[in-house]
Every structure is written in C-alpha cells, then in structure tokens.
Amino acid sequence: MSNIDPALRKLDQALGSGRVLTDPDVLASYAVDESEVPPHLPDAVVRVREAREVADVMRICAEHSVPVTPRAGGTGRTGGAVPLAHGVVIAFEQMNRIKGIEEDDLIAVVEPGVITGAFHSAVEAVGLFYPPDPNSLASCALGGNVAENAGGPRALRYGSTRDYVLGLRVVTADGTELSVGKRTVKGVTGYDLTSLLVGSEGTLAITTEITFKLLPKPQAVVTMLVLLPDLASAGRSVTQVLRAGLLPRCMELLDEATLALVRPLSAVPIPQSAQALLLIELDGDEIALDAQLERAGAAVVAAGASEVLVARHAGERDKLWAARRELSRALRKSARFKLAEDVVVPRSRIPQLIDACRRISEQHKVQMPSYGHAGDGNIHVNFLWSDPSEEAAVHAAIEATFKAVIALGGTLSGEHGIGVLKAPYLPIEQAPELIALQERIKDLFDPKHILNPGKIFPAHVQRFHGAC
Amino acid sequence: MSNIDPALRKLDQALGSGRVLTDPDVLASYAVDESEVPPHLPDAVVRVREAREVADVMRICAEHSVPVTPRAGGTGRTGGAVPLAHGVVIAFEQMNRIKGIEEDDLIAVVEPGVITGAFHSAVEAVGLFYPPDPNSLASCALGGNVAENAGGPRALRYGSTRDYVLGLRVVTADGTELSVGKRTVKGVTGYDLTSLLVGSEGTLAITTEITFKLLPKPQAVVTMLVLLPDLASAGRSVTQVLRAGLLPRCMELLDEATLALVRPLSAVPIPQSAQALLLIELDGDEIALDAQLERAGAAVVAAGASEVLVARHAGERDKLWAARRELSRALRKSARFKLAEDVVVPRSRIPQLIDACRRISEQHKVQMPSYGHAGDGNIHVNFLWSDPSEEAAVHAAIEATFKAVIALGGTLSGEHGIGVLKAPYLPIEQAPELIALQERIKDLFDPKHILNPGKIFPAHVQRFHGAC
C-alpha cells in the first residue's frame, strides 16, 4: 500500500530541501481540526507558497496514489481537514495574500490562506463589504470557507460563501491547473463548475485562488436584543419581522436552556421570566434604520416580546452580543462532551423543531440546548453528556433529531458540511440515486480517490471506519 | 438510425391516445425559438402535464436512443430549445401551476411552464418579490429561465435565476425522478447539483419542479434618466454611483448609435447633444430613497451628466423606460439581419469594450450599436446588416468582439447561454481541459447524448452542423 516513501523523495526533489515536513510535532498539529474526529497523523505536510507547488504535490501524489488533504484554517466542525487516510497535508497558511481589491469592479482576488476576519478588515477599509461571517472568522481561512460553503449569522440577508465566489483557480486530482468561473457578476458560459466546487469539501479539486464579489459597505448597523416569555413568541417574532417587509442581516435565537447557561455571563440583565432571546440586526442607510427599527419593534411586541433593547454604536452592540458570543464556550464548559449539529428547517418550523428536540432530549435523557440563526432556520442543536457510557443514547438522539429535521423539510447541515461526522446520516436526507450520482461525480474528478479521502459519502468514510 | 417509430408507438401506449402530437403544423411551431437558429422539425411533441409523464417520455426515449429537447417558453436567444437532432420535444406550457407560495418561509414551488411575469404578479400580490426580470418576461417561462440562468436588468443588485433556485425536481436521462437541493436558504449537504443543473441548458436533466427563494418586496422604486455628453462620462457615472456606496437595482446604458435610433420614439426629449443615456433605478425603503437619489444625482453630475430626470410613480417611470423598451424592436427594424451578443466585461472596462467595438465596427464595416446592463458589465452588442454577402464580415466582427471581451477579463454570455450560436466561440473563453471536463460531466449525466443534443460544446454542435 505504501508508496509514501518514493513520493516524499520526489516531493523533496521537486520542492527543494526542507519543504516536506515530517517532524512528529508538525505532523501532530495537522492531525486534527476543530471537530470531534480523533487525530489522524499525516505522513508529511507541505506548506505551499504558490499554485505551481500545489500542482507539483498533486501530480506527484497522483503518480504514487498518495492521499492528499488540503487544509486552510483547520477550524472545520465535521472533520473535513483531518487526514483520515494519512498521506500528505497541503497547508495553505503561507498562501495568504490578498492579491487585489478592485474597487470599481467590486471584486477581490485572494489566496486560500487569507484569514476571513483579516479579509473583512481589508475590504471594509476601502468602503466595501464581504458578508459571510462564520463564527470562527478570527482564525478560519477563506479557502476553508469555500470548501465548506461557510455561512454565519449574516447569511439571512446576504447568503453564504458560494453567493460571493465568482471564479476559482484550482488544481485537479492529476495536478492540472484550471480556471473556472468568471470575474463578473453575470456569466452563463458552460456549466457552473464554480458552484459545484464550492462546498465540495476538498474532494473534487484544490483551490489556489478565489475571486470574490463584494458589496458596498452598509452605512449603519443597529442591534436589537429582544426578551421573550417563551419560544412560541420568538418563532412568531421571526415571521412577523419578515412579514413586515424587513430583511434583517441576522436574527439569532437562544432557547431556554442556553439562556440559563449564559444568564450569569450576559452584559445586560436577563430576567428569569425571559425564556427565549432574539438578537436582531438591521443594516442599511442610516436614515432608513430608524423607521425599520420601529417596524421591527412593533412586530416583536405584537408577537409577545417583554423587553426590547436597542444599540447603535459598536461598543453598545458588543454588549448585546456578549451573551451570544460566550455561548459556545459556556456550553463546552457545562459538560465533559459536546457535539453540535447545525441543522436547518424552513424558518416557520423552528418551534416544531425545538419541540421535537425537547421530546428527543427527554426520551434519550440527553441535554440538548439549542440556539442559532433563527432567521434562516439554521439551528445549532447541541448534545451534552459527561459519561462515555451515554454515547449510545447521544447517537440515538442525534439520529432522531436528523429524522425530525428531514420530516420538517429541512437539511442536515447549514454551514458545517458533512465531512466525517455527518456522513453516516447522509442517507436520511438523500435518495440512494442522488448519493450514487454524486459518487460518480467524485469518481470523474478524482478517479484514484486521493483527494481528501474518507469524506461526505458513507461508503467512503466507512473505508477508514476502524480508525475513526 | 431511426428508432423513432417504435418509440412513438410506446409513447402512445404509455401516455394515452392523442398525447403524442405529430401534426405538421404543431411540429413546425416547435421547430424554432427566438434565436436565429434555422428551424429543425421535431418528430413528435408531448405537452406534458405532470412529472411522471416526463419520466415516461425520457425512459422510453432512452430505451430507443431518441433525442429529447425540453422547451418551456421557447424565447431563448441562442437556440437552446431548437430540436437540432429532431426526436421528441417535451413542451411544458401545460405544466404551469404555481404549487405554493409559502409566505412565512419566503419560498415558492412552481412547475416549469409558469410564465415569469405571471409569477412576478403572484408573489407581489402577497408582498413578496422575485427579482430576475429577463426582457421576455411576458412570454418566457421559469423552466427556461432555470435552464439558461436568465438575468435581466435587476441582476445588478439582485443576481440571476440561479441565486433564487433552492431546489429542483428533475428527471434524468434514463427517466429517474430525483430531488436535488433544499427548501431552505442554507444547506451544505453534499455537492451543489442544483447550481450545476441551473444554466445547463437542458443538457444534463429535465426540470419538473422548482423551489424558489423569495424576498420581501421593496417598499418603493425610483427611476433616474441621465443624459450624458459622451460614453466616457457614462462609464464614470456607473463607477461613481457605486463608489457612493449605492447598489441600484439596475443601471442601463444606451450608446450613441442606439440613442440615434430611439430618439424619435422616446417619450421624453433627448437632445442631439446627449451621446449616451443611463437609466438608473433604486429601490428600498421610501424614506431612504430621497437621500440615495441625491447621492446618485451628485455622482452622475460630477461625472459629467448634462441632465437628470427623476420619476417615482409607475406611469412616469414607464415614460423614462419607453426608449429602452423600444430598443430591441427599433434595432430589428433598422436592418434586415440582426445578431445580438450579450457579452460581459468587468464594469470598469465598459468604455474600453465600447471603444473596441467602435474599432471592430469600422474595420469590418458592420454596424454595431450597443446597449445593456452597464451596472453589471453585461452589454448587448448588436450586429446589423442587410445583405447576405456581408455575413462573413459579421462573423469576423463577432469573433473579434469575443476576443476583445475575453482580453478585458469578460465572458461570452451574461444571460443568453451558449446554445448553438455561441458554441463555436467557447474555446475563446475556456481552456481545452475545462471544456473536456464539462464534456465528461455531460457524458456522466447523459451517456447516450439524448438530452438536448447539439448544444454548448463545439464538438456536439458540429455533429449537426450540416443541418444548421
């Protein structure tokens, strides 16, 4: 099986001395991402500096049938960057240049290693706006955002990463460099391979350059924190705000269980009577926001809100967001083990989803606090447990949750991808014919299955099952 | 070659008597679309009523290797609905139900035969908004919009059809019914086959149901008509408006040659001194539009505008649009033959494109008036001639234009698709490896090449070249 040694020798020759890293400490740091997938050591790591090197690595690995796992920020939540089949990790942290921001054309060209938050700052400095804002934006990188089609709270109004990718430079499984897509917003020449590659989790090709569409930066942002007596009134608030003709940049929900956790950490007092919380953020022209705030306020009060706080300036807005920002950490501290599933349902079904979660939680005796992007129906359902013996119950609860989600017209993942962790559940959502069709597309792009093996498809993940 | 007779007998049995139409008049009406592709008679037409019938037709045609051409409104501009290889046309005009508009979830589920304009009316009646607005919206249908990824003026702010397609029900080349995509805005489960199928011009699968994302309807719309002394100031106006942080729903440009044509038809006087015209439309909250108008007005005046007219109400706005609306017809009347190419360049390059067109026009002695969606760089370059002997010069001018477009970082088609007419030029834009990869995807979805044969790929079109 192991063609790794001759491959590494060839890589050494092609890239130059010291570029193929095999130091155990280095390998260990590329064995995990931010998911619960156990560590898998790569055989080698190459920190690429330009597209040609990616092509060299890919060509040599293809010749020797050595698996390749691309990695940008390594912040994925489903195991996408874990080198399940070992082999070579192509690491993009040194390919992190913003090659250009073309203000008149509202586009930017970047390398995959650019940190998302740094990109936000760079485009905002020239009055432009890149909306996708995954929670990990301080450490995740744009190449990973493209691989996973990352979202974030602002997806409600602005969509996810795919909506901003105009074109890609990629290296295919055999080492060919290819440009797909365009540099213009419109363009219908041929099949949309760009959209196919975005969200393909590194299993079809490796991105070496991204051309993003940008928007003018909104003039102003206001944040509303809404306290509600129960979840039903929170659900009504979401629909009433949209029915008022408003499209907020985000509407974030905290349920009763998550509120209980963050109540002590919140910068604003959250009374015991509040059993649900919404954070609603509106952006646009300063002059329009007052009227919009009024309409949004009226909508949530009519839906049953007991208290509405408004903040217009950055410092104040941060105070309202503090509870939401602490959530993931607070949840992690509250139990020894935690799994988070970022399911999506049509937004009108959120109350039914939360009801279903409550039933599942009681039935399987697993704590399941939920929060997330209520505006677009993307709820992060958390599973908390403290004793390894509870694991079977947790997995039964997860499967029951996924089944409830699909029954409500939803989907398994809003932004985390399938990776390793969700692959076993893919058949709950997708028909066998659809999975087979996608596997044939995988075979077409990567006939030797050397590109990020063991991801997305149940049969592919199972091949490494013993190890994960 | 001809398996058509046994196939038609089986279709008759499967669908019932009188459903497989072979009357010569009927066949003739399905032999063309609104492109310049010469008529190609199908052998039979089936006006399908439900998805199961599409699956039956496809299954039987696959068994007998009979080509199938799907057709919605038949308004395509590049020959997508012309049955180049004869065979069976699946016509969708009777599958035209709006199955549901789910207001709280901001989605609609429709059949492919729904007329785009009727869909606009239906969603706007409940306060919602479906932005794509191809010029043919009174007669084109949503299935065709999906097949071609149709755009329209509003694409500047709102994007094209693909940006609104959440999920599809399709029938594949072997007659399998398949659901792809989702009913929610977010969703990253598996590869994005939905985006791959949108814009694939009926060559990969046949759509039988579309789930669209909708938006809240903007409160108000205002239209500005801007007269400019020259094209350079029009180009500056476009960039200055965007630099002012505005994102209009559209910015439409008329060049000197098109202005000369429509001057006599315009409902507002256009002085001879005006050598370029921009129509800028802003939408949003009533209260914000006044301030936006002021900023847009200041931007175009600074860029050199000589006159700015503003209209807020439907009747007045129609007056400003009259000249733009008459354009296509006026152009058609001004010469015996006309070809229109909907090229796209990065918007900052529009002046360079128009300059290039002027040089090409002089060199090849072909009239080339240009107009279009300046905001997103999508310019309709027209080629007018009156004598068949000029055809070679016209084709040389078209090829030179495409080469100029690609050199400026643009793309061959913004919204019309490749179809038959643009296929010969595909290699100007795309590398051989990229075309080959797309052909392999076509082979994977449609191994017998029975789905809309002779479209997109030069080698596929050439097979029918004698006939077209």
Contacts between the chains, C-beta under 8 A, distances in Angstrom:
chain1	res1	chain2	res2	distance
A	102	B	346	7.2
A	102	B	348	7.3
A	103	B	243	7.1
A	104	B	239	4.5
A	104	B	242	7.2
A	104	B	243	7.4
A	104	B	347	6.9
A	104	B	348	3.9
A	105	B	346	4.2
A	105	B	347	5.8
A	105	B	348	5.1
A	105	B	377	7.9
A	106	B	242	6.6
A	106	B	347	8.0
A	107	B	346	7.2
A	127	B	243	7.8
A	127	B	245	6.4
A	148	B	188	6.5
A	149	B	188	4.7
A	149	B	192	7.6
A	151	B	186	5.5
A	151	B	188	7.9
A	155	B	185	7.0
A	155	B	186	5.9
A	156	B	185	7.5
A	159	B	163	7.8
A	159	B	185	7.2
A	160	B	186	6.3
A	160	B	188	7.7
A	162	B	192	6.9
A	162	B	195	7.4
A	163	B	159	7.8
A	163	B	163	6.8
A	172	B	437	7.8
A	176	B	433	5.6
A	178	B	431	6.8
A	178	B	433	5.9
A	178	B	434	5.8
A	178	B	437	7.4
A	179	B	431	7.0
A	179	B	434	7.3
A	180	B	434	6.5
A	182	B	344	7.5
A	182	B	410	7.8
A	182	B	411	4.8
A	183	B	346	5.6
A	183	B	409	4.9
A	183	B	410	7.7
A	184	B	344	4.5
A	184	B	345	6.8
A	184	B	346	5.8
A	184	B	347	7.9
A	184	B	376	6.9
A	184	B	377	5.2
A	184	B	378	7.7
A	184	B	409	7.7
A	184	B	410	6.2
A	184	B	411	5.9
A	184	B	414	7.5
A	185	B	155	6.9
A	185	B	156	7.5
A	185	B	159	7.2
A	185	B	376	4.8
A	185	B	377	7.5
A	186	B	151	5.5
A	186	B	155	5.9
A	186	B	160	6.3
A	186	B	344	5.1
A	186	B	373	7.5
A	186	B	376	5.2
A	186	B	377	7.2
A	186	B	378	4.8
A	186	B	411	7.7
A	186	B	414	3.8
A	186	B	415	6.3
A	187	B	344	5.7
A	187	B	411	4.0
A	187	B	413	7.2
A	187	B	414	6.3
A	188	B	148	6.5
A	188	B	149	4.7
A	188	B	151	7.9
A	188	B	160	7.7
A	188	B	199	5.2
A	188	B	413	5.1
A	188	B	414	6.7
A	188	B	415	6.1
A	188	B	416	7.3
A	188	B	417	5.3
A	188	B	418	7.5
A	189	B	411	5.2
A	189	B	412	4.9
A	189	B	413	5.4
A	189	B	418	6.1
A	189	B	422	7.8
A	189	B	426	7.0
A	189	B	429	5.6
A	189	B	430	6.9
A	190	B	418	6.6
A	190	B	426	6.9
A	190	B	430	6.3
A	190	B	434	7.5
A	190	B	435	7.5
A	190	B	438	5.4
A	190	B	456	6.5
A	191	B	196	6.0
A	191	B	199	7.1
A	191	B	200	5.6
A	191	B	204	7.6
A	191	B	438	5.0
A	191	B	441	6.1
A	192	B	149	7.6
A	192	B	162	6.9
A	192	B	195	5.0
A	192	B	196	5.9
A	192	B	198	6.9
A	192	B	199	5.5
A	192	B	200	8.0
A	193	B	196	7.6
A	193	B	434	7.6
A	193	B	437	7.2
A	193	B	438	7.1
A	195	B	162	7.4
A	195	B	192	5.0
A	195	B	195	3.3
A	195	B	196	6.7
A	196	B	191	6.0
A	196	B	192	5.9
A	196	B	193	7.6
A	196	B	195	6.7
A	196	B	196	4.8
A	198	B	192	6.9
A	199	B	188	5.2
A	199	B	191	7.1
A	199	B	192	5.5
A	200	B	191	5.6
A	200	B	192	8.0
A	204	B	191	7.6
A	215	B	247	6.5
A	216	B	242	6.5
A	216	B	245	4.3
A	216	B	246	6.7
A	216	B	247	5.6
A	217	B	245	6.8
A	219	B	245	6.7
A	239	B	104	4.6
A	242	B	104	7.2
A	242	B	106	6.6
A	242	B	216	6.5
A	243	B	103	7.1
A	243	B	104	7.4
A	243	B	127	7.7
A	245	B	127	6.4
A	245	B	216	4.3
A	245	B	217	6.7
A	245	B	219	6.6
A	246	B	216	6.7
A	247	B	215	6.5
A	247	B	216	5.5
A	284	B	284	7.3
A	284	B	285	7.6
A	284	B	288	6.8
A	285	B	284	7.6
A	285	B	285	7.7
A	285	B	288	4.2
A	285	B	291	6.4
A	285	B	292	6.8
A	287	B	287	6.0
A	287	B	288	5.5
A	287	B	291	5.3
A	288	B	284	6.8
A	288	B	285	4.2
A	288	B	287	5.5
A	288	B	288	3.6
A	291	B	285	6.4
A	291	B	287	5.3
A	292	B	285	6.8
A	344	B	182	7.5
A	344	B	184	4.5
A	344	B	186	5.1
A	344	B	187	5.7
A	345	B	184	6.8
A	346	B	102	7.2
A	346	B	105	4.2
A	346	B	107	7.2
A	346	B	183	5.7
A	346	B	184	5.7
A	347	B	104	6.9
A	347	B	105	5.9
A	347	B	106	8.0
A	347	B	184	7.9
A	348	B	102	7.3
A	348	B	104	4.0
A	348	B	105	5.1
A	373	B	186	7.5
A	376	B	184	6.9
A	376	B	185	4.8
A	376	B	186	5.2
A	377	B	105	8.0
A	377	B	184	5.2
A	377	B	185	7.6
A	377	B	186	7.2
A	378	B	184	7.7
A	378	B	186	4.8
A	409	B	183	4.9
A	409	B	184	7.7
A	410	B	182	7.9
A	410	B	183	7.7
A	410	B	184	6.2
A	411	B	182	4.8
A	411	B	184	6.0
A	411	B	186	7.7
A	411	B	187	4.0
A	411	B	189	5.2
A	412	B	189	4.9
A	413	B	187	7.2
A	413	B	188	5.1
A	413	B	189	5.4
A	414	B	184	7.5
A	414	B	186	3.8
A	414	B	187	6.3
A	414	B	188	6.7
A	415	B	186	6.3
A	415	B	188	6.0
A	416	B	188	7.2
A	417	B	188	5.3
A	418	B	188	7.5
A	418	B	189	6.1
A	418	B	190	6.6
A	422	B	189	7.8
A	426	B	189	7.1
A	426	B	190	7.0
A	429	B	189	5.6
A	430	B	189	6.9
A	430	B	190	6.3
A	431	B	178	6.8
A	431	B	179	7.0
A	433	B	176	5.6
A	433	B	178	5.9
A	434	B	178	5.8
A	434	B	179	7.3
A	434	B	180	6.6
A	434	B	190	7.5
A	434	B	193	7.6
A	435	B	190	7.5
A	437	B	172	7.8
A	437	B	178	7.4
A	437	B	193	7.2
A	438	B	190	5.4
A	438	B	191	5.0
A	438	B	193	7.1
A	440	B	444	5.6
A	441	B	191	6.1
A	441	B	441	7.4
A	441	B	444	6.8
A	444	B	440	5.6
A	444	B	441	6.8
A	444	B	444	5.6
A	456	B	190	6.5
